[in-house]
């Protein structure tokens, strides 16, 4: 199979994962993903008029992103994937390691990409689930207890 066709099929499959996660046609959705050897992070965002809503990626989406990343030739490994669905079609843009500021964190790049796409529109993140717990200073041992004497 032609590698371009295979890559197109993989990207189309990612769009299907977005539809499954959103539980609707992914039109108006945007995904920011960063993949490197052994790590993957992604955020899915859907424009809902007055606000943008964040959706948590699925394990299947992470698998598809890793497969796409592994599919790239060694000298063409991307780090960032911008994936947008608009007017029923997907559009992708890849960024490569040499295009990224090594001093910048991934969340800074993602926030900048969201601002470029949505301006000052608020982004709504879900409330933490029942397993979420905010840490306090009491959760950390005193330095005196850990110091060597």
Secondary structure, DSSP 8 states (H G I E B T S, - for coil): --HHHHHHHHHHHHHHHHHHHHTS--TTEEEEEEEETTEEEEEEEEE-SSEEEEE---HHHHHHHHHHHHHS-GGG-EEEEEEEEETTEEEEEEEEGGGS-TTS-HHHHHHHHHHHHHTT-EEE-----TT-----GGGS--HHHHS--
